[in-house]
Amino acid sequence: MTTTVDAPREQQHARRPAELLKAYVGLIKPRVIELLLVTTIPAMMLAERGIPSPWLVIATLVGGTMAAGSANALNCVADADIDQVMKRTRARPLVRHTVSNRHALVFGIVLGIGSFAWLWATTNLLSAVLAVGTILFYVFVYTLVLKRRTAQNIVWGGAAGCMPVVIGWAGVTGRVDWPALVMFGVIFFWTPPHTWALAIKYKDDYARAGVPMLPVVAEPAYVSRQIVAYTWLMVLWTLLLVPATGWLYAVFAAVTGAWFLVLAHRLHAATKRGEKTKPLKLFHLSNTYLMVVFVALAVDCALGLPVLGWPFS
C-alpha cells in the first residue's frame, strides 16, 4: 500500500489559473516596470519634438515591458537564494514555490526572445538590439557579478534601468543622439540616492543575505554624503537637457531639483547628528521627482514650446 504526501499549500495554489497568473506577473515586477515606462514616453516625445505615432509608442512600450519583464524574471531565478533570506522578498513566487525555477527561467528567456522579435518587427533593429543588450547586462553583469561582490553594485548595475529612454529615442529616430545620453545620465545619477535610501531601511536584510549594499558596508554618514553627491550630479545633469527643450522643462527641472537637494541635505544633516532618519521618505519622494521631471518634459514637447537651444537663446 502506498501513500501520497500532500503538496505544499503554495504548490496547490499554483495549480489554480488565477494564482499561477498572479505568480508570473509577480516575476516581471510590474511596479518596477511602471517607472521605466513613465520615462520612455517623454523620451519618445522629445525625439519627435511632439507626439509620436500612437502605434509606435504602444509597440515600443510592449516591447520594453517584455524586455524588462525578461530581465526581472531571470533576476528572480538568479536571486532566489537571496530572496528567501530577506524579509522584504519572501513573498516572491520562487520563494513560495508557486512557480518552479525552471519554468521561471524558460519564461524569462521566452520574454527576452519575444521582446527582440517584437521590437524588430514593429520598431527597428536598433531598439531590439538595445533591449536584448539591456537584458544581458542586467542579468550577467549586475545580478551575477556586481550585486554580490561590490558596494558599487547599484551604481554601475543601475545602467540597465537607464536604457528605456535610449530605446524609446532609438525607436523614433533609428539612432542614439546626445539628448538620449543625457536622459540616460539623469536616471543613472538618480538610481544611487533612490536605491541607497531603500537600502538604509533594509540594511539588516541585505546583510543577512550577504549583499554588500553601501549602507551595509559603510558608516551612515558616508552613505548619506554619497546620496547628497549623487543628487547634485543628477540635478546638474538634468540641466544639460535644457538646450533641447523649452522653458517649461527648464523651470521644473530647476525647481524640483532644488527640492530634491533640500531633502538629501536634510537626511545627511540628521544622519551626522545621530538622529533617527526616515530614508523611506526620500525613497518614495525620489519616485515622484523622476516622474515630475519626465512629465514636465512630455508636456513641454506636447505643447510644442520653442526649443531654448544653445546657448539658451
MARLOMAR-824595 format. One line per 10 residues: number of its first residue (from 1); for each residue x, y, z of N, C-alpha, C. Coordinates in steps of 0.2 Angstrom, whole numbers, plus 5000, padded with zeros to 4 digits. Example, Ala and Ser with C-alpha at 12.3 -4.5 7.8 and 13.67 -1.06 7.14 Angstrom:
<pazas>
1> 5066 4972 5039 5062 4978 5039 5066 4984 5039  5064 4989 5035 5068 4995 5036 5064 5000 5039
</pazas>
This chain:
<pazas>
1> 5004 4994 5000 5000 5000 5000 5004 5006 5000  5003 5011 4996 5007 5017 4995 5003 5023 4997  5006 5028 5000 5003 5034 5002 5006 5040 4998  5002 5045 4997 5004 5051 4994 5004 5056 4999  5009 5060 4998 5010 5066 5003 5007 5072 4999  5003 5076 5003 5000 5082 5000 5006 5087 4998  5005 5090 4993 5010 5095 4991 5009 5101 4995  5014 5105 4996 5014 5111 5000 5008 5116 4997  5005 5119 5002 4999 5124 5000 5001 5128 4994  5007 5131 4994 5009 5136 4989 5008 5132 4982
11> 5011 5126 4982 5010 5122 4976 5003 5120 4974  4999 5119 4979 4992 5118 4977 4989 5124 4974  4991 5129 4977 4988 5136 4974 4990 5137 4967  4996 5135 4966 4999 5136 4959 4995 5133 4954  4991 5128 4955 4988 5124 4950 4981 5128 4948  4980 5133 4952 4974 5137 4951 4976 5143 4946  4973 5143 4940 4975 5148 4935 4976 5155 4937  4971 5157 4942 4972 5164 4944 4978 5165 4948  4980 5160 4952 4986 5160 4957 4992 5160 4952  4992 5156 4947 4998 5155 4943 4999 5161 4939
21> 4994 5164 4936 4994 5171 4933 4997 5176 4937  4995 5176 4943 4997 5181 4948 5005 5180 4949  5007 5174 4950 5014 5172 4951 5018 5174 4945  5016 5173 4939 5020 5175 4933 5020 5183 4933  5015 5186 4934 5015 5193 4934 5020 5196 4940  5020 5193 4945 5025 5194 4951 5032 5194 4948  5033 5189 4944 5040 5188 4942 5043 5194 4938  5039 5197 4934 5041 5203 4930 5041 5209 4934  5039 5209 4940 5040 5215 4944 5036 5221 4941  5030 5221 4940 5027 5227 4937 5027 5233 4940
31> 5028 5234 4946 5029 5241 4949 5036 5244 4947  5041 5240 4946 5047 5242 4944 5046 5244 4936  5043 5241 4932 5042 5242 4925 5038 5249 4924  5033 5250 4929 5029 5256 4928 5034 5262 4927  5038 5263 4932 5043 5269 4932 5047 5269 4926  5049 5263 4923 5053 5263 4917 5049 5266 4911  5043 5264 4911 5039 5266 4905 5037 5273 4906  5036 5276 4912 5035 5283 4913 5040 5287 4910  5047 5285 4910 5052 5289 4907 5053 5287 4899  5050 5282 4897 5051 5280 4889 5047 5285 4885
41> 5040 5286 4887 5036 5290 4883 5039 5297 4882  5041 5301 4887 5044 5308 4886 5050 5307 4882  5054 5302 4883 5060 5302 4878 5058 5301 4871  5052 5298 4870 5050 5297 4863 5047 5304 4860  5044 5307 4865 5041 5314 4863 5046 5319 4862  5052 5319 4866 5057 5323 4864 5061 5322 4858  5061 5315 4856 5064 5313 4850 5060 5316 4844  5054 5316 4845 5049 5318 4840 5048 5326 4840  5049 5328 4846 5048 5335 4847 5041 5337 4846  5037 5332 4849 5029 5332 4848 5027 5326 4850
51> 5021 5324 4847 5018 5317 4849 5019 5312 4844  5023 5307 4845 5024 5302 4840 5018 5298 4838  5019 5294 4833 5013 5289 4831 5011 5285 4837  5004 5285 4839 5002 5281 4844 5004 5274 4844  5004 5271 4838 5006 5264 4837 5013 5263 4838  5017 5268 4837 5024 5267 4838 5025 5267 4846  5022 5271 4849 5023 5272 4856 5020 5265 4860  5014 5263 4857 5012 5256 4860 5017 5251 4859  5019 5250 4853 5024 5245 4851 5030 5245 4855  5033 5251 4856 5039 5252 4860 5038 5250 4867
61> 5032 5252 4870 5030 5250 4877 5029 5243 4878  5026 5240 4873 5025 5232 4874 5032 5229 4873  5036 5231 4869 5042 5228 4868 5047 5229 4874  5046 5235 4877 5050 5237 4883 5048 5233 4889  5041 5232 4889 5039 5229 4895 5041 5221 4895  5041 5218 4889 5043 5212 4888 5051 5211 4890  5055 5216 4888 5062 5216 4889 5063 5216 4897  5060 5221 4900 5061 5222 4907 5058 5216 4911  5052 5213 4909 5050 5208 4912 5054 5202 4912  5058 5201 4906 5063 5196 4905 5068 5196 4910
71> 5071 5202 4910 5077 5204 4915 5075 5203 4922  5069 5205 4924 5066 5204 4931 5065 5197 4932  5062 5193 4928 5061 5186 4929 5068 5182 4930  5072 5183 4925 5079 5180 4926 5082 5182 4932  5082 5188 4934 5084 5191 4941 5081 5187 4946  5075 5185 4946 5072 5181 4952 5075 5174 4952  5076 5171 4946 5079 5165 4946 5086 5165 4949  5090 5170 4947 5097 5170 4950 5097 5172 4957  5092 5176 4960 5092 5179 4966 5088 5175 4971  5086 5169 4969 5081 5165 4973 5083 5164 4980
81> 5090 5162 4981 5093 5161 4987 5093 5167 4992  5094 5173 4989 5094 5179 4992 5087 5181 4994  5082 5180 4990 5075 5182 4991 5072 5178 4997  5075 5172 4997 5072 5168 5003 5074 5170 5010  5080 5173 5010 5083 5176 5016 5080 5182 5018  5079 5187 5014 5077 5193 5015 5069 5194 5016  5067 5197 5022 5060 5198 5024 5056 5201 5018  5059 5206 5015 5056 5211 5010 5054 5207 5004  5057 5201 5003 5056 5197 4996 5054 5190 4997  5052 5189 5003 5050 5182 5005 5043 5180 5001
91> 5039 5185 4999 5033 5183 4996 5033 5182 4989  5039 5183 4986 5040 5182 4979 5039 5175 4976  5037 5174 4970 5034 5167 4968 5039 5162 4969  5045 5163 4967 5050 5157 4968 5051 5155 4975  5051 5160 4980 5052 5158 4987 5046 5154 4989  5040 5156 4987 5034 5152 4989 5033 5146 4985  5037 5145 4980 5036 5139 4976 5030 5139 4972  5027 5145 4970 5021 5145 4966 5023 5144 4958  5029 5145 4957 5032 5144 4950 5039 5141 4952  5041 5136 4948 5047 5132 4948 5053 5137 4945
101> 5059 5136 4947 5064 5139 4945 5065 5138 4937  5064 5132 4935 5065 5130 4928 5059 5134 4924  5053 5134 4926 5048 5137 4922 5049 5145 4922  5052 5148 4928 5053 5155 4928 5059 5156 4923  5064 5152 4923 5070 5153 4918 5067 5153 4911  5063 5148 4909 5060 5147 4902 5056 5154 4901  5052 5156 4906 5048 5161 4905 5052 5168 4903  5057 5169 4907 5062 5174 4906 5065 5174 4899  5067 5168 4897 5071 5168 4891 5066 5169 4885  5060 5166 4885 5055 5167 4880 5053 5175 4880
111> 5052 5178 4885 5050 5185 4885 5056 5189 4882  5062 5187 4883 5068 5191 4880 5068 5190 4873  5067 5184 4870 5067 5182 4863 5061 5186 4860  5055 5186 4863 5049 5189 4861 5050 5197 4860  5054 5200 4865 5055 5207 4865 5059 5209 4859  5064 5205 4858 5068 5206 4852 5064 5206 4845  5061 5200 4845 5057 5199 4839 5052 5205 4838  5048 5206 4843 5043 5211 4843 5046 5218 4841  5051 5220 4844 5054 5227 4843 5057 5227 4836  5060 5222 4834 5062 5222 4827 5057 5223 4822
121> 5051 5219 4823 5046 5219 4818 5042 5225 4818  5041 5228 4824 5037 5234 4825 5040 5241 4825  5046 5241 4827 5050 5247 4828 5056 5247 4824  5062 5245 4826 5068 5245 4822 5073 5240 4825  5078 5238 4821 5083 5233 4824 5087 5236 4829  5088 5243 4829 5092 5246 4834 5089 5245 4841  5083 5247 4841 5079 5246 4848 5079 5239 4850  5078 5234 4846 5078 5227 4848 5085 5225 4851  5090 5227 4847 5097 5225 4850 5098 5229 4856  5096 5235 4857 5097 5238 4864 5093 5235 4869
131> 5087 5232 4868 5083 5229 4873 5087 5223 4875  5089 5219 4870 5092 5212 4872 5099 5214 4876  5103 5219 4874 5109 5221 4877 5107 5223 4884  5102 5226 4886 5100 5228 4892 5098 5222 4897  5095 5217 4894 5093 5211 4897 5100 5207 4899  5104 5206 4895 5110 5203 4896 5115 5206 4901  5115 5213 4901 5119 5217 4906 5116 5216 4913  5109 5217 4913 5106 5216 4920 5107 5209 4923  5107 5204 4919 5107 5198 4922 5114 5196 4923  5119 5196 4918 5125 5194 4918 5130 5198 4922
141> 5129 5205 4921 5134 5210 4924 5132 5212 4931  5126 5214 4931 5123 5216 4938 5122 5211 4943  5117 5206 4941 5114 5201 4945 5120 5196 4947  5123 5193 4942 5128 5188 4943 5135 5190 4945  5137 5196 4944 5144 5198 4946 5144 5204 4951  5141 5210 4949 5141 5216 4954 5138 5215 4960  5131 5213 4960 5127 5213 4966 5130 5210 4972  5133 5204 4971 5136 5201 4977 5143 5202 4979  5146 5206 4975 5154 5207 4975 5156 5214 4977  5152 5219 4976 5154 5226 4977 5149 5231 4979
151> 5151 5236 4984 5146 5241 4986 5144 5245 4980  5148 5245 4975 5146 5249 4969 5141 5246 4964  5138 5240 4967 5134 5236 4963 5128 5241 4959  5125 5244 4963 5119 5248 4961 5121 5254 4956  5127 5256 4957 5130 5262 4953 5130 5260 4946  5134 5255 4945 5135 5253 4938 5130 5248 4936  5127 5244 4940 5122 5240 4938 5115 5243 4936  5115 5249 4939 5109 5253 4938 5108 5256 4931  5114 5255 4927 5114 5257 4920 5108 5254 4916  5107 5247 4918 5101 5244 4914 5095 5247 4915
161> 5093 5250 4921 5087 5254 4921 5087 5261 4918  5092 5263 4915 5093 5269 4911 5091 5268 4904  5091 5262 4902 5091 5260 4894 5084 5262 4891  5078 5261 4895 5072 5263 4892 5072 5269 4888  5075 5275 4891 5074 5281 4887 5078 5281 4881  5084 5277 4881 5088 5276 4875 5084 5272 4869  5081 5267 4872 5077 5263 4867 5071 5267 4864  5068 5271 4868 5062 5275 4866 5065 5280 4861  5070 5283 4862 5073 5288 4857 5075 5284 4851  5078 5278 4851 5080 5275 4845 5074 5272 4841
171> 5069 5271 4845 5063 5269 4842 5060 5274 4837  5061 5280 4839 5058 5286 4835 5063 5288 4829  5069 5288 4831 5074 5291 4826 5078 5286 4823  5079 5280 4825 5083 5275 4822 5090 5276 4824  5092 5280 4829 5099 5281 4831 5099 5283 4838  5105 5285 4841 5106 5287 4848 5109 5294 4847  5106 5299 4849 5109 5306 4849 5110 5308 4856  5113 5314 4857 5116 5316 4864 5110 5317 4869  5104 5320 4867 5099 5320 4872 5097 5314 4875  5097 5308 4871 5096 5302 4874 5101 5300 4879
181> 5107 5302 4878 5113 5300 4883 5112 5304 4889  5109 5311 4888 5108 5315 4894 5103 5312 4898  5097 5310 4895 5092 5307 4899 5094 5300 4902  5098 5296 4899 5102 5291 4902 5105 5293 4908  5109 5298 4908 5113 5300 4914 5109 5303 4919  5103 5306 4918 5098 5308 4923 5096 5302 4928  5094 5297 4924 5092 5291 4928 5098 5287 4931  5104 5287 4928 5110 5284 4931 5112 5287 4937  5111 5294 4938 5113 5298 4944 5108 5298 4949  5101 5297 4947 5096 5296 4951 5096 5289 4955
191> 5098 5284 4952 5097 5277 4954 5101 5276 4961  5107 5279 4962 5110 5278 4969 5106 5281 4975  5105 5287 4974 5101 5290 4980 5094 5286 4981  5091 5285 4976 5084 5281 4976 5085 5274 4980  5090 5270 4977 5091 5264 4980 5094 5264 4987  5099 5268 4988 5103 5268 4994 5098 5270 5000  5093 5275 4998 5088 5276 5003 5084 5270 5006  5082 5266 5001 5079 5260 5002 5083 5255 5006  5090 5255 5004 5094 5250 5007 5096 5252 5014  5095 5259 5016 5097 5261 5023 5091 5257 5027
201> 5085 5258 5025 5080 5255 5029 5080 5247 5030  5083 5244 5024 5083 5237 5024 5090 5234 5025  5095 5238 5028 5102 5235 5028 5103 5229 5031  5099 5228 5037 5099 5221 5040 5097 5215 5036  5092 5217 5031 5090 5212 5027 5096 5210 5022  5099 5215 5019 5104 5214 5014 5110 5211 5018  5112 5213 5024 5117 5210 5027 5116 5203 5028  5110 5201 5030 5108 5194 5031 5109 5190 5025  5108 5193 5019 5108 5189 5013 5115 5190 5010  5120 5193 5013 5126 5194 5011 5127 5198 5005
211> 5123 5203 5004 5123 5208 4998 5127 5214 5001  5132 5216 4998 5136 5222 5001 5134 5228 4998  5127 5230 4999 5125 5236 4998 5128 5242 5002  5129 5248 5000 5133 5253 5003 5131 5254 5010  5125 5254 5012 5123 5255 5019 5125 5249 5024  5127 5243 5021 5129 5238 5024 5136 5238 5026  5140 5241 5022 5147 5241 5022 5150 5247 5024  5146 5253 5024 5149 5259 5026 5145 5263 5032  5149 5268 5035 5146 5271 5040 5140 5275 5037  5135 5276 5042 5129 5280 5039 5130 5287 5036
221> 5135 5291 5040 5136 5297 5037 5139 5297 5030  5143 5292 5029 5147 5291 5022 5141 5290 5017  5136 5286 5019 5131 5284 5014 5127 5290 5013  5125 5294 5018 5121 5300 5016 5125 5305 5013  5131 5306 5014 5135 5310 5010 5136 5308 5002  5136 5302 5001 5136 5299 4994 5129 5301 4991  5124 5300 4995 5117 5302 4992 5117 5309 4990  5120 5314 4994 5120 5321 4993 5124 5322 4986  5130 5319 4986 5134 5320 4980 5131 5317 4974  5127 5312 4974 5124 5309 4968 5118 5313 4966
231> 5115 5316 4971 5109 5321 4970 5111 5327 4966  5117 5330 4968 5120 5336 4965 5121 5334 4957  5124 5328 4956 5126 5326 4950 5120 5325 4945  5114 5322 4948 5108 5321 4945 5105 5328 4943  5104 5333 4948 5101 5339 4946 5105 5343 4941  5111 5343 4942 5115 5347 4937 5115 5343 4930  5114 5337 4930 5114 5333 4923 5107 5335 4920  5102 5335 4924 5095 5337 4921 5095 5344 4917  5100 5348 4919 5100 5355 4916 5104 5354 4909  5107 5349 4908 5111 5348 4902 5106 5347 4896
241> 5100 5345 4898 5095 5344 4893 5091 5350 4891  5092 5355 4894 5089 5362 4893 5089 5364 4886  5095 5364 4883 5096 5366 4876 5091 5363 4871  5089 5357 4873 5085 5353 4868 5077 5353 4870  5076 5358 4875 5069 5358 4877 5067 5365 4877  5061 5366 4880 5058 5373 4881 5058 5375 4888  5055 5381 4889 5056 5384 4896 5052 5380 4901  5047 5377 4900 5043 5373 4905 5047 5368 4908  5051 5364 4904 5055 5359 4907 5061 5362 4911  5064 5367 4908 5069 5371 4912 5067 5373 4919
251> 5061 5376 4919 5059 5378 4926 5057 5372 4931  5054 5367 4928 5053 5361 4933 5059 5357 4935  5064 5357 4930 5070 5353 4932 5074 5357 4937  5074 5364 4937 5077 5368 4942 5073 5368 4949  5067 5368 4948 5063 5369 4955 5063 5362 4958  5061 5357 4955 5061 5350 4958 5068 5348 4960  5073 5350 4956 5080 5348 4958 5082 5351 4964  5080 5357 4965 5081 5361 4972 5078 5358 4977  5072 5355 4976 5068 5352 4981 5071 5345 4983  5073 5342 4979 5077 5335 4980 5083 5336 4984
261> 5087 5342 4982 5093 5343 4985 5092 5345 4993  5086 5348 4994 5085 5350 5001 5083 5344 5005  5080 5339 5002 5078 5333 5006 5084 5329 5007  5089 5329 5002 5095 5325 5003 5100 5328 5008  5100 5334 5008 5104 5338 5013 5101 5337 5020  5095 5337 5021 5092 5336 5027 5093 5329 5030  5093 5324 5025 5094 5317 5028 5101 5317 5030  5106 5320 5026 5113 5320 5028 5114 5323 5035  5111 5329 5036 5112 5333 5042 5109 5329 5048  5104 5326 5047 5101 5322 5053 5105 5316 5054
271> 5108 5313 5049 5112 5307 5050 5119 5309 5054  5122 5315 5052 5128 5317 5055 5126 5318 5063  5120 5321 5064 5119 5322 5071 5117 5316 5075  5116 5310 5072 5115 5304 5075 5107 5304 5077  5103 5307 5073 5096 5307 5074 5093 5302 5070  5087 5300 5072 5083 5294 5068 5081 5298 5062  5082 5294 5056 5080 5297 5050 5074 5293 5047  5072 5295 5042 5066 5292 5038 5068 5291 5031  5073 5287 5029 5075 5286 5022 5070 5284 5017  5065 5280 5020 5060 5278 5015 5056 5284 5012
281> 5056 5290 5016 5053 5296 5014 5056 5299 5007  5063 5298 5008 5067 5301 5002 5066 5296 4996  5066 5289 4998 5065 5284 4993 5058 5285 4989  5053 5286 4992 5046 5287 4989 5046 5294 4985  5049 5299 4988 5049 5305 4985 5053 5306 4979  5058 5301 4979 5063 5301 4973 5059 5299 4967  5054 5294 4968 5050 5292 4963 5045 5298 4960  5043 5302 4964 5039 5307 4962 5043 5312 4959  5049 5313 4961 5054 5318 4957 5055 5316 4950  5057 5310 4949 5058 5307 4942 5052 5308 4938
291> 5046 5306 4941 5040 5307 4937 5039 5314 4935  5039 5318 4940 5038 5325 4938 5042 5328 4933  5049 5327 4933 5054 5329 4928 5052 5327 4921  5050 5320 4921 5049 5317 4914 5042 5319 4912  5037 5320 4916 5031 5323 4914 5031 5330 4911  5035 5334 4915 5036 5341 4913 5040 5341 4906  5044 5336 4904 5047 5335 4898 5042 5334 4893  5038 5329 4894 5032 5327 4890 5028 5333 4888  5026 5336 4893 5021 5342 4892 5024 5347 4888  5031 5349 4889 5035 5353 4886 5035 5352 4878
301> 5036 5345 4877 5036 5343 4870 5029 5343 4867  5024 5341 4870 5017 5341 4868 5014 5348 4866  5016 5353 4870 5014 5360 4869 5018 5363 4863  5023 5360 4861 5027 5362 4855 5030 5369 4857  5033 5370 4863 5036 5376 4865 5043 5377 4862  5045 5383 4860 5051 5384 4857 5057 5381 4860  5061 5378 4857 5067 5375 4860 5072 5381 4862  5074 5380 4868 5079 5386 4870 5085 5386 4866  5088 5380 4864 5094 5380 4860 5100 5381 4864  5106 5382 4861 5112 5383 4864 5115 5389 4861
311> 5117 5394 4865 5117 5394 4872 5111 5397 4875  5106 5394 4875 5100 5396 4879 5097 5402 4876  5097 5403 4870 5094 5409 4867 5090 5408 4860
</pazas>
